[in-house]
Amino acid sequence: MPSSPRPSPASPTRTSTGGRPKTGPRTSIVCRNNLAAALALALAVSPQALRAQDSGAPASLEDLIPDSAVENPEGWAEQGVEPEAREIAEQMPDLAPDSPLDEDVAITVPWPDQMDIPEPERLPRDESIQFADFDDEEGELAAAADAEVVTLGPELSLGFPADDESFPMRGEFAERFESLSTIEELQDGDTDDNIAQLAARAREDEALLAQLLRVYGYYDAQVIRTVGGIRPGREEAAQGPNVRFDIVPGPRYSFGAIDLGQLDQAIDYESLRAAFEIQPGDPLSSDKIVEEQFDLDRALGETGYPFAAIDAPELLIDHARTEGDLTLPVRPNGKYVFGEVVSSMPDFLSSEHLATIARFDPGDTYKRSLETDLRQAILATGLVSSVTIKKREVAPPSGNQLGEVALDVEMTEAELRTIAGAIGYGSEEGYRVEASWEHRNFFPPEGALRVRGIVGTQEQLAGVTFRRNNFGGRDRILNIDAYASTIDSPAFDARTVALVATYSRSSTLLFQKPIGWSVGFEAIATGERPPVTDDEPPEPRQTYFVGALPMSILYDSTDDLLDPTEGFRLGGRISPEISRSNGTESFYVRTQIDASYYQQVSDTVVLAGRGRLGSIPGTAIENIAPSRRFYAGGGGSVRGYGYRKIGPRNENGDPTGGRSLAELAFEARIKTGFFDGALSVVPFIDAGTVSTSTTPDFETFRIGAGVGVRYQTGFGPIRIDVGAPLNPGPDDSPVAVYVSLGQAF
């Protein structure tokens, strides 16, 4: 039979599906013999084959492997094969691997040496691609060997050039990178998992470093990443998974040309240009661009340009000059003065009232901060839930004549009615429950009506209050209060009717002022007597008619109105008073000075101290109503003692009050970290004295000490104090407990 040479083993294998010789029986015999041999080999080498004869083996194995296949695998494989086919198979000669193929085999695919395959076109060399040569450690990695390494954590470090001048902001840069690094977010855990995450995050941090370097003006910088402690050309690894980035900063680029758009058309160009503190030749910094854009925008808003606009900056980097040309499109759009303020709800908050609240007058140069202040002041009234102020051009600028801009105020009315309550308890004072109803705009604009009541162990009160905010000026309050009360305290028993009016300027939650003041008038009629005891009949009441002109002033440098941590407060109060009782008319002056100081000594500890001095010169103590005298003791005075129980006493042991007062208090407010930092522990020590003379008697100081807790809530801290007298009198309790809202001072 003619044949062709057999292809070498290296040649591609060629297959065909046509012209196949009829060798069906032979193929069947060969396949069966091969199957029998393979099965026999598997049974011989695998101990699992023996399980086919094991009575305890699974039934499925007995079904798959019969006993005859194990005893005689070749005979079992030849079962069903006809004798003729067996003889033909035995007569077939074995084929040698290098025997030639038959020439008439129907193979139509040409041999590779007969195929005309075109040679692929070569791509041109890209000169911009550079390949790192890791075989030469003296080259690119030489800087890493002498680098100053900053360790940011067990898994991360940065290598900076040893020369500080080439990268002077390394400390700031390292802190910034650490705050943004994805590697720093990895948690301690399985080492294998960390290695996989470390490799992925190292690539992200490498891109982050390149971006940060461009922010600082290093546009030709290189970042060399080393993962797992293995460097190119080395095989040893560091202890544990880690990543090191070595920074080769290159030259720092500078600002080139500065284009500020139409800024030179502004009347105040020189001052506005000075506000943008970037000059050609300055070190290039993206942060500086953002800062100076903000400063320029603020300068425009504060200098009279309400419609000024600044588009996004553009920075064109020139690598040949190592400079960046900055374009900041600025449009001043004219200078203006304030016009009128127009209210969208004239019957609710009139335009005239809004003009009173505003800190500017028509004709004043426009300032954006004054517009923002007006919006905050309107919100501070508590009468609106939202405020939108729109600037409207009334007259455009013309030559040197400034334009005029009106402010259209759109408001949404808030809920105006409020029901409030408070509960307090003291082991000496007993219970005290307060409730009130208020309509904050009963008499527009900002005329509030409040009805309140107090029910307690020692006090009952009913009163009506009228208050008008921003009366006669910004942050000025007119308050008129009429009330009737009954007080049954350890010092006196009083039934009082009073009318009190004050005009004041004080701090609010939104606007804490350094200086506050108040002036007022009080007209009081009160019938008073010593406390009623079970052993003796009650004494007759003595009636007093009192007229007073109280005045006060307060300086406040603290950082927070409700919970200060820094600063001090110093206040003084003086009240000239005239009193008439039993035909005797007396004149005296009540004076009082209060001071408090706050100092934060750590993130969790604030030290606080308070002092008070008071004196009533002008008349004898008998001519002063008991309710107008000084007392000490209680949760807001000297903790550890009963309410108003420090000072002179009568023959029954009841406090009689005095004409002078001195108090001191010290406490440490310590955050515990419990309840997400809401719980604080407060050890304290207080002291106080009351004397019948006009000067305090410091030899009769009563001292109390104890500890309290504060739980911070959204409406102020809940205060619980437990105090004990250190030098108690014969009638003082061993322990006193106080529960209320707010700090002690």
C-alpha positions in Angstrom: 0.0 0.0 0.0 1.4 3.4 -0.9 2.1 5.6 2.0 3.4 9.1 2.8 5.9 10.0 5.5 4.5 10.3 9.0 4.7 13.8 10.5 7.2 14.3 13.3 5.9 14.7 16.8 6.5 18.5 16.7 4.1 18.9 13.7 0.5 19.9 14.3 -1.9 17.0 14.6 -4.2 16.7 11.7 -7.6 15.0 11.9 -10.3 14.1 9.3 -13.9 13.0 9.4 -14.1 11.4 5.8 -12.5 8.3 4.1 -12.3 6.3 7.3 -11.3 2.7 6.8 -13.8 0.1 7.9 -12.1 -1.2 11.0 -15.2 -1.5 13.3 -14.6 -4.9 14.8 -10.9 -4.2 15.4 -11.7 -1.0 17.1 -14.2 -2.7 19.3 -11.6 -5.3 20.4 -8.9 -2.7 21.0 -11.3 -0.6 23.1 -12.5 -3.5 25.2 -8.9 -4.7 25.7 -7.9 -1.3 26.8 -10.9 -0.9 29.1 -10.1 -4.3 30.7 -6.5 -3.4 31.2 -7.4 -0.1 32.7 -9.9 -1.6 35.0 -7.5 -4.3 36.0 -4.9 -1.7 36.8 -7.3 0.3 38.9 -8.4 -2.8 40.8 -4.8 -3.8 41.4 -3.5 -0.4 42.8 -6.6 0.7 44.6 -7.5 -0.8 48.0 -11.1 0.3 47.3 -11.4 -2.4 44.7 -11.4 -5.1 47.3 -14.5 -3.6 48.8 -16.4 -5.0 45.8 -16.1 -8.5 47.4 -16.8 -7.2 50.9 -20.2 -8.1 52.3 -20.2 -4.9 54.2 -19.4 -2.7 51.2 -22.2 -0.6 49.6 -24.6 -2.5 47.3 -23.8 -0.1 44.5 -20.2 -1.4 44.3 -21.4 -5.1 44.1 -23.6 -4.1 41.2 -20.8 -2.2 39.3 -17.9 -4.7 39.7 -18.9 -8.4 39.3 -16.7 -11.2 40.7 -15.7 -12.4 37.2 -14.2 -9.0 36.3 -11.9 -9.3 39.3 -10.8 -12.9 38.8 -10.2 -12.6 35.0 -10.4 -9.1 33.7 -9.3 -9.9 30.2 -11.7 -12.8 29.8 -14.5 -10.7 31.2 -13.7 -7.9 28.7 -13.7 -10.4 25.7 -17.2 -11.7 26.6 -19.6 -11.2 23.7 -16.8 -10.8 21.1 -17.1 -13.2 18.1 -14.1 -15.6 17.5 -13.6 -14.2 14.0 -13.0 -10.7 15.3 -10.6 -12.1 17.9 -8.6 -13.8 15.2 -8.4 -10.7 13.0 -7.2 -8.7 16.0 -4.5 -11.2 16.8 -3.3 -11.1 13.1 -3.1 -7.3 12.9 0.5 -6.1 13.1 1.5 -3.4 15.7 2.1 0.0 14.1 5.4 1.6 14.6 5.3 5.3 15.6 7.4 6.3 12.6 5.4 4.3 10.0 4.2 6.4 6.9 0.6 7.3 6.3 -1.4 5.9 3.4 -1.4 8.2 0.4 -5.1 7.9 -0.2 -6.1 9.1 3.3 -8.8 11.7 2.7 -7.1 14.7 4.5 -7.8 18.0 2.8 -6.1 20.4 5.3 -2.6 21.4 3.9 0.5 20.8 5.9 2.0 23.9 7.6 5.0 23.9 5.2 2.5 24.0 2.3 0.5 27.0 3.7 1.2 30.6 2.7 0.9 32.5 6.1 1.8 36.2 5.9 4.2 37.5 8.5 2.4 39.8 11.1 3.1 43.5 10.9 5.3 44.9 13.6 4.0 47.8 15.7 6.1 51.0 15.9 8.1 51.5 19.1 6.4 53.7 21.7 9.1 56.0 23.0 6.9 57.2 25.8 7.0 53.8 27.5 9.8 53.3 29.9 10.8 50.0 31.5 12.2 49.8 35.0 15.5 48.1 35.2 15.3 46.1 38.4 18.7 44.5 37.9 20.5 47.7 38.8 19.7 48.5 42.4 22.2 51.4 42.3 20.0 53.2 39.8 16.3 54.0 40.4 16.2 52.4 43.9 19.3 54.2 45.2 17.1 56.9 46.7 15.1 54.3 48.7 18.3 53.0 50.4 19.0 56.5 52.0 15.4 57.4 52.6 14.0 58.8 55.8 11.3 56.3 56.7 8.1 57.4 58.4 6.2 54.5 59.9 2.4 55.0 59.8 1.5 51.5 61.2 2.6 47.9 61.3 1.6 47.4 57.7 2.5 50.8 56.2 5.5 53.2 55.9 6.6 56.0 53.7 10.2 56.7 52.6 11.0 60.4 51.9 14.2 61.9 50.6 16.9 62.4 53.2 17.1 66.0 52.1 14.4 68.0 53.8 14.5 70.8 51.3 13.4 68.5 48.4 10.1 67.7 50.2 9.6 70.1 53.2 6.0 69.2 53.9 6.6 65.5 54.7 4.9 65.7 58.1 1.7 67.2 56.8 1.8 65.0 53.8 2.2 61.8 55.9 -0.7 62.7 58.1 -2.9 63.5 55.2 -2.1 60.2 53.4 -2.6 58.2 56.6 -6.1 59.7 57.0 -7.0 58.6 53.4 -5.0 55.3 53.1 -7.0 52.2 52.3 -4.3 50.1 53.9 -4.8 51.8 57.3 -8.4 50.6 57.1 -7.3 47.0 57.3 -8.2 45.2 60.5 -6.1 42.7 62.2 -7.1 39.2 61.2 -6.0 36.2 59.2 -2.5 36.8 57.7 -3.2 35.1 54.4 -6.3 37.2 53.9 -4.4 40.4 54.8 -1.7 39.6 52.3 -4.3 39.4 49.5 -6.0 42.6 50.6 -2.7 44.3 51.2 -1.6 43.7 47.6 -4.9 45.1 46.3 -5.0 48.1 48.5 -1.3 48.9 47.9 -2.2 49.6 44.3 -4.9 51.9 45.4 -2.7 53.8 47.8 0.0 54.1 45.1 -2.5 56.0 42.9 -3.5 58.0 46.0 0.1 59.0 46.6 0.6 60.1 43.0 -2.6 62.2 43.3 -1.5 63.8 46.6 1.9 64.6 45.1 0.2 66.5 42.3 -1.9 68.4 44.8 1.4 69.7 46.3 2.8 70.6 42.9 5.0 67.5 42.2 4.0 66.5 38.7 7.1 64.5 37.9 7.2 62.5 41.1 7.7 58.7 41.2 6.3 56.3 43.8 8.2 53.0 44.3 6.0 50.4 45.9 7.4 47.5 48.0 4.9 44.9 49.1 5.5 42.2 51.7 9.0 43.4 52.4 10.4 42.0 49.0 12.3 44.3 46.8 13.1 43.7 43.2 16.2 41.5 42.8 15.9 40.1 46.3 14.2 36.9 47.6 14.1 37.5 51.3 10.9 38.9 52.9 10.3 41.1 55.9 8.6 39.9 59.0 4.8 39.9 58.4 2.9 41.6 55.5 3.7 45.2 55.0 3.9 47.9 52.3 6.4 50.6 51.9 6.2 53.5 49.5 9.4 55.4 48.6 8.8 58.8 47.2 11.1 60.5 44.6 9.4 63.9 44.4 11.3 65.5 41.6 11.0 69.3 41.1 8.1 71.2 42.6 6.2 73.2 40.0 5.5 76.9 40.3 2.6 79.1 39.3 3.1 80.6 35.9 0.6 83.1 34.4 -2.4 84.1 36.6 -5.6 85.0 34.8 -8.5 86.2 37.0 -11.0 86.9 34.3 -12.9 90.2 34.6 -11.7 91.0 38.2 -9.9 94.1 36.9 -13.3 95.6 36.0 -14.2 95.9 39.7 -14.0 99.2 41.4 -12.1 97.6 44.3 -9.7 95.7 42.1 -6.5 96.3 44.1 -8.0 95.1 47.4 -9.7 92.2 45.8 -6.5 91.2 44.0 -4.7 91.4 47.3 -7.3 89.0 48.8 -6.2 86.4 46.2 -2.8 85.6 47.6 -1.3 83.7 44.6 1.5 85.3 42.5 3.5 84.0 39.6 6.5 82.1 40.9 4.8 80.9 44.1 5.0 77.1 44.7 2.1 75.4 43.0 -0.5 73.9 45.3 -4.1 72.8 44.5 -5.0 73.4 48.1 -3.8 77.0 47.8 -6.0 77.5 44.7 -9.1 76.3 46.7 -8.3 78.4 49.7 -7.7 81.6 47.7 -10.8 81.1 45.6 -12.8 80.9 48.8 -11.0 84.1 50.1 -11.7 86.0 46.9 -15.3 84.9 46.9 -15.7 86.1 50.5 -13.9 89.4 49.7 -16.3 90.0 46.8 -19.3 89.2 49.0 -18.1 91.5 51.9 -17.1 94.4 49.6 -20.4 95.0 47.9 -20.7 92.5 45.0 -23.9 90.4 45.6 -24.1 89.0 42.1 -20.4 88.1 41.7 -19.6 84.7 40.2 -16.5 82.6 40.0 -16.3 79.6 37.7 -14.2 76.5 38.2 -10.5 77.1 38.0 -8.4 75.7 35.2 -4.7 74.7 35.6 -2.5 74.1 32.5 0.7 72.2 33.4 3.8 72.9 31.2 6.3 70.2 32.0 9.0 72.0 30.0 8.8 75.1 32.1 7.8 73.1 35.3 5.0 75.7 35.8 1.2 75.7 35.9 -0.8 78.5 34.3 -3.9 79.3 36.4 -7.2 80.6 34.9 -9.9 81.6 37.4 -12.9 83.1 35.5 -14.2 85.9 37.8 -17.2 88.1 37.0 -17.8 90.8 39.7 -21.1 92.0 38.1 -21.2 95.4 39.8 -21.1 96.9 43.3 -24.3 97.5 45.3 -25.8 99.0 48.5 -28.6 97.6 50.6 -32.1 98.6 49.7 -35.3 97.6 51.6 -36.1 94.3 53.2 -39.5 92.9 51.9 -41.4 90.3 53.9 -43.6 87.7 52.2 -45.8 87.6 55.3 -46.5 91.2 56.3 -49.2 90.3 58.8 -47.0 87.8 60.5 -43.5 89.4 60.5 -43.7 92.8 58.8 -41.1 94.3 56.6 -40.6 97.0 59.2 -39.9 94.5 61.9 -37.5 92.6 59.7 -35.7 95.9 59.1 -35.4 96.3 62.8 -33.9 92.9 63.2 -31.3 93.5 60.4 -27.9 94.9 61.4 -27.8 97.2 58.4 -29.6 100.3 57.1 -30.7 101.1 53.6 -27.8 102.7 51.8 -25.1 100.7 53.6 -22.7 98.8 51.3 -23.8 95.3 50.7 -22.2 92.6 52.8 -23.0 88.9 52.4 -22.4 88.2 56.1 -25.1 90.7 57.1 -27.5 88.9 54.8 -26.6 85.6 56.4 -27.0 87.2 59.9 -30.5 88.4 59.0 -31.5 84.9 58.0 -30.2 83.4 61.2 -31.9 86.1 63.3 -35.3 85.4 61.6 -34.8 81.7 62.4 -33.9 82.6 66.0 -37.3 84.1 66.6 -38.7 80.5 66.6 -41.7 81.7 64.5 -40.6 80.2 61.2 -39.3 76.8 60.1 -37.5 78.0 57.0 -36.2 81.3 55.5 -35.1 82.0 52.0 -33.6 85.4 51.1 -33.5 86.4 47.4 -31.5 89.3 46.2 -33.3 91.6 43.7 -31.7 94.4 41.7 -33.6 97.6 42.1 -31.1 99.9 40.3 -28.0 98.8 38.3 -24.6 100.4 38.9 -23.9 103.4 36.6 -20.4 104.9 36.4 -19.3 105.7 40.0 -22.9 105.3 41.2 -23.4 102.0 43.1 -26.4 99.9 42.4 -29.2 99.0 44.8 -30.3 95.5 45.9 -33.4 94.6 47.8 -33.8 91.5 49.9 -37.0 89.5 49.4 -37.6 87.3 52.5 -39.7 84.2 52.0 -40.7 82.4 55.2 -42.6 79.3 56.3 -44.6 79.6 59.5 -43.6 77.2 62.3 -45.7 75.7 65.1 -46.4 78.6 67.4 -47.8 76.9 70.5 -45.7 75.1 73.1 -46.6 73.1 76.2 -43.6 72.6 78.5 -42.9 71.0 81.8 -40.1 70.3 84.3 -39.7 68.2 87.4 -37.2 68.6 90.2 -36.5 67.0 93.6 -34.4 67.8 96.6 -34.3 65.8 99.8 -34.7 69.1 101.7 -36.8 71.1 99.2 -39.1 68.3 98.2 -40.8 68.0 94.9 -41.3 70.8 92.3 -43.4 70.5 89.2 -43.6 73.3 86.6 -45.9 73.5 83.6 -46.5 76.2 81.0 -48.4 77.0 77.8 -47.1 79.5 75.3 -48.1 81.1 72.1 -45.0 82.8 70.6 -46.8 85.2 68.3 -50.0 86.0 70.1 -49.5 89.7 69.5 -47.6 90.0 66.2 -44.8 90.7 65.6 -43.1 88.4 68.1 -45.5 89.2 71.0 -45.6 86.0 73.1 -48.2 85.1 75.8 -47.2 82.5 78.4 -49.3 81.0 81.2 -47.4 79.0 83.8 -47.9 77.3 87.1 -45.8 75.7 89.8 -46.9 73.0 92.3 -44.4 71.9 94.9 -43.8 70.9 98.4 -42.7 74.4 99.4 -44.0 76.6 96.5 -47.2 77.1 94.5 -47.5 79.8 91.8 -49.7 80.9 89.0 -48.6 83.6 86.5 -49.1 85.2 83.2 -46.2 86.6 81.1 -46.1 88.9 78.1 -42.8 89.0 76.1 -41.9 90.9 73.0 -38.6 90.0 71.3 -36.5 92.4 69.3 -38.4 95.3 70.9 -36.8 98.6 70.1 -33.8 96.9 68.6 -32.1 93.7 67.8 -31.9 91.1 70.6 -33.8 93.4 73.1 -36.6 91.9 75.0 -39.5 93.5 76.9 -40.9 91.2 79.5 -43.9 91.8 81.8 -44.8 89.2 84.4 -47.7 89.1 86.8 -48.0 86.3 89.4 -49.3 85.2 92.7 -47.4 82.7 94.8 -47.4 80.9 98.1 -44.1 79.9 99.6 -43.7 77.7 102.7 -39.9 77.4 103.1 -37.8 76.6 106.2 -37.0 80.3 106.4 -40.4 82.0 106.0 -44.0 81.6 105.0 -45.1 84.1 102.3 -48.1 85.0 100.2 -47.1 87.3 97.4 -48.6 89.2 94.5 -46.2 90.9 92.1 -45.8 92.8 88.9 -42.4 92.7 87.3 -41.2 94.4 84.1 -37.7 94.1 82.6 -36.1 95.3 79.4 -32.9 93.4 78.6 -30.3 92.3 76.1 -29.2 88.8 76.7 -27.7 85.8 74.9 -29.7 83.2 73.0 -28.9 79.7 71.8 -27.9 81.0 68.4 -26.3 84.3 69.4 -24.1 84.2 72.5 -23.2 87.7 73.4 -20.1 88.8 75.4 -22.1 91.5 77.2 -25.7 91.4 78.4 -27.7 93.8 80.5 -31.1 94.4 82.0 -33.1 97.1 83.7 -36.5 96.7 85.4 -39.2 97.6 87.8 -40.8 95.5 90.6 -44.0 96.2 92.5 -44.6 93.6 95.3 -47.2 93.1 98.0 -46.4 90.3 100.3 -47.6 89.0 103.7 -44.9 87.0 105.5 -44.3 85.3 108.8 -41.9 82.7 110.3 -42.5 79.1 109.4 -45.4 77.4 111.1 -44.5 74.6 113.5 -46.6 72.0 115.2 -45.5 73.0 118.7 -46.6 76.7 118.5 -49.5 78.6 117.0 -48.6 80.5 113.8 -47.5 84.1 114.2 -49.5 86.9 112.4 -48.3 87.8 109.0 -46.5 91.1 108.4 -47.3 92.9 105.2 -44.6 94.5 103.1 -45.0 96.8 100.1 -41.8 96.8 98.1 -40.8 98.8 95.1 -37.5 98.0 93.3 -35.5 99.1 90.3 -33.2 96.1 89.6 -30.3 96.5 87.1 -27.7 93.9 86.0 -24.8 93.5 83.7 -23.0 90.3 82.6 -19.7 89.7 80.8 -19.4 86.3 79.2 -16.3 84.9 77.5 -17.2 81.2 77.7 -17.3 78.9 74.6 -20.9 77.6 75.2 -24.0 79.0 76.8 -25.3 75.8 78.4 -22.2 73.6 78.9 -19.1 75.8 78.9 -15.6 74.3 78.9 -13.4 77.4 78.5 -13.7 81.0 79.7 -15.3 82.9 82.5 -18.4 84.9 83.4 -18.6 88.0 85.6 -21.9 89.6 86.5 -23.1 92.3 88.8 -26.6 93.2 90.1 -27.8 96.2 92.0 -31.4 96.9 93.1 -32.3 100.1 95.0 -35.5 99.2 96.9 -38.0 101.0 99.1 -40.1 99.0 101.6 -43.1 100.0 103.7 -44.4 97.9 106.6 -46.5 98.8 109.7 -46.1 102.5 108.8 -42.3 102.3 108.6 -40.6 103.2 105.4 -37.1 101.9 104.7 -34.6 102.4 101.9 -31.8 99.9 101.1 -29.8 98.6 98.2 -29.4 94.9 97.3 -26.1 94.2 95.6 -24.6 91.0 94.3 -21.6 89.9 92.3 -21.3 86.5 90.6 -18.2 85.0 88.9 -17.6 81.6 87.4 -14.6 80.1 85.6 -14.2 77.0 83.4 -11.0 75.3 82.2 -10.7 72.1 80.2 -7.6 70.3 81.3 -8.0 67.2 79.1 -10.3 65.8 76.5 -12.4 64.3 79.3 -12.0 66.7 82.3 -13.3 70.2 82.8 -12.6 72.1 86.0 -15.2 74.7 87.1 -15.4 77.2 89.9 -18.0 79.7 91.1 -18.1 82.5 93.6 -20.8 84.9 94.9 -20.8 87.9 97.2 -23.8 89.9 98.3 -24.7 92.7 100.6 -27.7 94.8 101.7 -26.7 98.1 103.2 -29.1 100.9 104.2 -31.4 99.7 106.9 -31.7 97.2 109.7 -32.6 93.6 108.9 -36.0 93.9 110.6 -37.1 96.4 108.0 -36.3 94.0 105.1 -38.9 91.5 104.1 -37.7 87.9 104.7 -38.2 87.1 101.0 -35.8 89.9 100.1 -32.9 88.8 102.4 -30.0 86.5 101.5 -30.0 82.8 102.1 -27.6 79.9 101.3 -27.9 76.1 101.0 -29.4 73.8 98.5 -28.7 72.4 95.0 -28.0 75.8 93.4 -26.1 77.2 96.4 -24.2 75.0 98.9 -24.8 71.3 98.2 -24.9 69.0 101.3 -27.2 71.4 103.2 -30.9 72.0 103.1 -32.6 74.7 101.0 -31.9 78.1 102.6 -30.7 76.4 105.8 -27.3 78.1 106.1 -27.1 81.3 108.2 -28.7 82.8 111.3 -31.6 81.1 113.0 -34.3 82.1 115.5 -35.1 80.5 118.8 -37.0 77.7 117.0 -34.0 76.9 114.8 -35.6 78.4 111.6 -33.3 80.3 109.2 -33.9 84.1 109.3 -31.7 85.2 106.5 -29.1 87.9 106.5 -27.8 91.1 104.9 -24.6 89.6 103.5 -23.7 86.4 101.6 -20.6 84.6 100.4 -20.4 81.3 98.4 -17.7 79.2 96.8 -18.0 76.1 94.7 -15.6 73.9 92.9 -16.2 70.8 90.8 -14.6 68.5 88.2 -16.8 67.4 85.3 -15.3 64.0 84.1 -16.6 62.2 81.1 -16.7 58.4 81.6 -17.2 57.2 78.0 -20.3 55.2 79.1 -23.5 55.5 77.1 -21.5 56.9 74.1 -19.9 59.6 76.3 -23.2 60.9 77.7 -22.5 60.0 81.3 -20.2 62.2 83.4 -19.1 62.0 87.0 -18.8 65.2 89.0 -17.1 65.4 92.4 -17.6 68.7 94.1 -17.0 70.8 97.2 -19.1 73.9 98.2 -18.9 76.4 100.9 -21.1 79.3 102.0 -22.0 81.7 104.8 -24.8 84.2 105.6 -24.5 87.0 108.2 -26.8 89.7 109.6 -24.2 92.3 109.1 -23.5 93.9 105.7 -20.2 92.0 105.4 -19.9 88.2 105.3 -18.6 86.4 108.4 -16.0 84.0 106.9 -15.5 82.3 110.3 -19.0 80.7 110.0 -18.4 79.0 106.6 -20.4 75.8 106.1 -18.7 73.3 103.8 -20.3 70.5 101.9 -18.9 67.8 99.6 -20.1 65.0 97.4 -20.3 63.5 94.0 -22.9 63.7 91.2 -23.6 62.3 87.8 -24.7 64.1 84.6 -26.5 62.4 81.7 -26.4 64.5 78.6 -29.6 64.7 76.6 -30.8 66.6 73.6 -32.4 69.3 75.9 -29.5 69.6 78.5 -27.9 67.4 81.1 -29.9 65.6 83.8 -28.2 66.3 87.1 -28.1 64.1 90.2 -26.0 65.3 93.1 -25.5 63.6 96.5 -23.8 65.8 99.1 -23.0 65.7 102.8 -22.2 68.5 105.2 -18.5 68.5 106.4 -19.2 70.8 109.4 -23.0 70.4 110.0 -25.1 72.3 112.4 -27.4 70.6 115.0 -30.4 70.6 112.6 -28.6 69.6 109.4 -29.3 66.3 107.7 -26.3 63.9 107.1 -27.0 63.6 103.4 -28.8 65.7 100.8 -29.9 64.6 97.3 -30.6 67.0 94.4 -32.2 66.1 91.0 -32.7 68.7 88.3 -31.9 69.7 84.7 -28.7 71.6 83.7 -25.3 72.1 85.3 -25.1 73.4 88.9 -23.5 76.6 87.4 
